[in-house]
C-alpha cells in the first residue's frame, strides 16, 4: 500500500497564471520604461546638469539605477518564476516572484511620470 502524497505536493492546475500575467505586463511595461527612462535625461536640458534641483537629480539617479540593476533583478525573478516547479507548494513564491519581476519597470515609469521640476 502506498501512502498518499501531501496536498502541497500535488500539481497546481493554475500554476501558469502568475507567469503569464507577469509576461504580459512585462511585454507592455518594459519598452515604455526603457524608452521613457532613457529620454528622462532631457529633463535637465533647461537647467544643465550642474544647476538642476537636487530632487530632479535624485529622481534621475534612481531611474537609471532601476534601469540597470532593476533590469537584472527583473530578469532573474522572471527566469525563477518560470523555473519553479508546478506544485501547489510553490504557489505563493510564484506570485511573489511575479510581483517582484514587474516592480522595477513599473517603478521606472512612476518616477519618470512624476519627475520634479528642474
FENKA-V290841 format. One line per field, one symbol per residue. ss: DSSP state (a for helix, b for strand, c for the rest). burial: # if it has 16 or more other ideal C-beta (glycine too) atoms within 10 Angstrom, else .. Layout:
ss = ???
burial = ???
This chain:
ss = ccccccaaacbcccaaaaaaaaaaaaaaaaaaaaaaaaaaaaaacccaaaaccaaaaaaaaaaaaaaaaaaaaaaaaaaaaaacccbaaaaaaaaaaaaaaaaaaaaaaaaaaccccc
burial = ...........#..#..##..##.##..##..#..##..#..##.......#...##.##..##.##..##..#..##..#..#.######..#..######.###.##.##......
